[in-house]
Amino acid sequence: MSADGKKLFRNSLIVLSVLSATTALVAPMRPAFALSELKHQPGEVPQKPAEEADKAAPVEEKQQDASPLELPLPDPLIRKNETVTEPAEKEPVVTDDKPDEPQKPVEVLYDINKAPEAVRRMRQLIVEAAASGDIERLRPLLGKGVTETQVSLVETEEGPVETLKGQSGDSDGIEVLAILLDVLATGFVHVGEGTPDDMYVWPYFAEKPLAGLTPPERVELLRIVTAGDFSDMQEFGSYNFYRVGITPDGQWKFFVTGD
């Protein structure tokens, strides 16, 4: 080969080297994969690179956020193959308490002959003793021991005559005798018939509601008490002045005042 030929050959090699270097620089860089990434086992799904997975994640999140909010559906009211137990009704409570019976109107009596003979006799003896003005005449009628007449709602060691004198506005007990006569002059009632408390009571106001008194009955009451006393009784709710009780067998059971 001549000298000119050798020179031309060297120049061609230089040009090829420059072109090769330029091509290597211009060509895009591709990531190198490991051997494990290039080879996959049969049936195995190839995994995406981490960068691609990270880029795909926001898209999925946006898709999830875009979906409407769904609330859980309530259980069906009627469930198949299930027995629904309803609350048992409470059984009514049975008590032995009886409803309050309306108060039976009392029968006011004025005819003393409708009372037993023993009651009529004791009343007559009391009237005669009181009309005499001598309170000592009441002593044999007031009894002793278990048959002693109750003349006070408060226990006392004094005898019944002495207690009545102490209640009177005068020292001789005349006021109490006058009240006793006025009380026995009114109508009376028969209470507790057939019971241990069976008794004839004067005046009938002691067993009758004051609100139900008729005008004539109020006049009769004011013969015994004052208008002020009657007003106090209305506030109290019942008659609370002197009253007399005689049992059907003629025992003078009480002559008391107060509530």
Summary of the structure (lengths in Angstrom):
residues: 259
radius of gyration: 60.6
end to end distance: 162.9
largest distance: 193.1
contacts: 523
relative contact order: 0.09
helix: 45%
strand: 7%
